[in-house]
Each structure stands twice: as C-alpha cells, then as structure tokens.
Amino acid sequence: MIKRKIKSTSDDYWDKLPEGVRNSIEVGLAQLDAGKGIPYETVLKRVKKKYPFLNFESAV
C-alpha cells in the first residue's frame, strides 16, 4: 500500500528503508485504516500532562 504511494515519487526511497521500518509503516497504516489512530490533540494533551517542563509552544 505505502510502497505504491512512495514509488510514485521515488523508486529508491522505499527500497532503501530497512525491512523492519517498512513493516512498521505498513502496520501503522493498517491501524489507521482500522480506526485505531489517536488524534494529534489527544496525544499532545497527554504529553503535556506527562512532561509539563517541556515547552511545546516553540516546537511548532
């Protein structure tokens, strides 16, 4: 799935990734397709709560 998308812009990029990285990308995309993703705002809220000493405002 992702290989087709990447191949459309660069034949070498996907093939140069280690197999484990390619597999992880495929698993992640399958999870997103299955509705198992976590919205960015939710993740940011959790990280800010866990790491209040980090300055996220300047990271954008």
Phi and psi restraints in degrees (value plus and minus 20) as a CYANA .aco file:
   2 ILE   PHI     -85.9   -45.9
   2 ILE   PSI     -51.4   -11.4
   3 LYS   PHI     -78.8   -38.8
   3 LYS   PSI     -60.0   -20.0
   4 ARG   PHI     -82.6   -42.6
   4 ARG   PSI     -61.2   -21.2
   5 LYS   PHI     -87.2   -47.2
   5 LYS   PSI     -64.1   -24.1
   6 ILE   PHI     -91.2   -51.2
   6 ILE   PSI     -60.2   -20.2
   7 LYS   PHI     -79.2   -39.2
   7 LYS   PSI     -49.6    -9.6
   8 SER   PHI     -85.9   -45.9
   8 SER   PSI     -41.9    -1.9
   9 THR   PHI    -130.6   -90.6
   9 THR   PSI     -48.1    -8.1
  10 SER   PHI    -179.9  -139.9
  10 SER   PSI      93.6   133.6
  11 ASP   PHI     -86.5   -46.5
  11 ASP   PSI     -51.6   -11.6
  12 ASP   PHI    -100.4   -60.4
  12 ASP   PSI     -50.9   -10.9
  13 TYR   PHI     -79.5   -39.5
  13 TYR   PSI     -74.5   -34.5
  14 TRP   PHI     -81.8   -41.8
  14 TRP   PSI     -63.6   -23.6
  15 ASP   PHI     -86.7   -46.7
  15 ASP   PSI     -45.4    -5.4
  16 LYS   PHI    -102.0   -62.0
  16 LYS   PSI     -35.9     4.1
  17 LEU   PHI     -91.4   -51.4
  17 LEU   PSI     121.6   161.6
  18 PRO   PHI     -80.2   -40.2
  18 PRO   PSI     130.1   170.1
  19 GLU   PHI     -75.9   -35.9
  19 GLU   PSI     -60.1   -20.1
  20 GLY   PHI     -82.6   -42.6
  20 GLY   PSI     -57.3   -17.3
  21 VAL   PHI     -89.0   -49.0
  21 VAL   PSI     -64.2   -24.2
  22 ARG   PHI     -80.0   -40.0
  22 ARG   PSI     -63.1   -23.1
  23 ASN   PHI     -82.6   -42.6
  23 ASN   PSI     -61.9   -21.9
  24 SER   PHI     -83.1   -43.1
  24 SER   PSI     -60.0   -20.0
  25 ILE   PHI     -83.3   -43.3
  25 ILE   PSI     -65.2   -25.2
  26 GLU   PHI     -81.8   -41.8
  26 GLU   PSI     -62.4   -22.4
  27 VAL   PHI     -83.3   -43.3
  27 VAL   PSI     -65.5   -25.5
  28 GLY   PHI     -81.1   -41.1
  28 GLY   PSI     -62.6   -22.6
  29 LEU   PHI     -85.7   -45.7
  29 LEU   PSI     -58.6   -18.6
  30 ALA   PHI     -83.8   -43.8
  30 ALA   PSI     -59.3   -19.3
  31 GLN   PHI     -83.9   -43.9
  31 GLN   PSI     -62.3   -22.3
  32 LEU   PHI     -83.1   -43.1
  32 LEU   PSI     -62.9   -22.9
  33 ASP   PHI     -81.3   -41.3
  33 ASP   PSI     -50.6   -10.6
  34 ALA   PHI    -106.1   -66.1
  34 ALA   PSI     -15.0    25.0
  35 GLY   PHI      59.3    99.3
  35 GLY   PSI       0.5    40.5
  36 LYS   PHI    -116.1   -76.1
  36 LYS   PSI      -7.1    32.9
  37 GLY   PHI     -96.0   -56.0
  37 GLY   PSI     138.5   178.5
  38 ILE   PHI    -134.3   -94.3
  38 ILE   PSI     105.7   145.7
  39 PRO   PHI     -77.9   -37.9
  39 PRO   PSI     126.0   166.0
  40 TYR   PHI     -73.2   -33.2
  40 TYR   PSI     -64.6   -24.6
  41 GLU   PHI     -80.6   -40.6
  41 GLU   PSI     -57.4   -17.4
  42 THR   PHI     -87.1   -47.1
  42 THR   PSI     -64.2   -24.2
  43 VAL   PHI     -83.3   -43.3
  43 VAL   PSI     -65.9   -25.9
  44 LEU   PHI     -80.7   -40.7
  44 LEU   PSI     -61.8   -21.8
  45 LYS   PHI     -82.0   -42.0
  45 LYS   PSI     -63.2   -23.2
  46 ARG   PHI     -84.8   -44.8
  46 ARG   PSI     -62.0   -22.0
  47 VAL   PHI     -87.6   -47.6
  47 VAL   PSI     -61.6   -21.6
  48 LYS   PHI     -81.9   -41.9
  48 LYS   PSI     -58.1   -18.1
  49 LYS   PHI     -88.4   -48.4
  49 LYS   PSI     -60.4   -20.4
  50 LYS   PHI     -95.4   -55.4
  50 LYS   PSI     -53.5   -13.5
  51 TYR   PHI    -145.9  -105.9
  51 TYR   PSI      48.1    88.1
  52 PRO   PHI     -85.8   -45.8
  52 PRO   PSI     -36.7     3.3
  53 PHE   PHI    -102.1   -62.1
  53 PHE   PSI     -29.3    10.7
  54 LEU   PHI    -106.2   -66.2
  54 LEU   PSI     123.8   163.8
  55 ASN   PHI    -118.9   -78.9
  55 ASN   PSI      81.1   121.1
  56 PHE   PHI    -106.4   -66.4
  56 PHE   PSI     -34.4     5.6
  57 GLU   PHI     -87.0   -47.0
  57 GLU   PSI     -54.5   -14.5
  58 SER   PHI    -108.8   -68.8
  58 SER   PSI     -22.4    17.6
  59 ALA   PHI    -100.7   -60.7
  59 ALA   PSI     -31.5     8.5
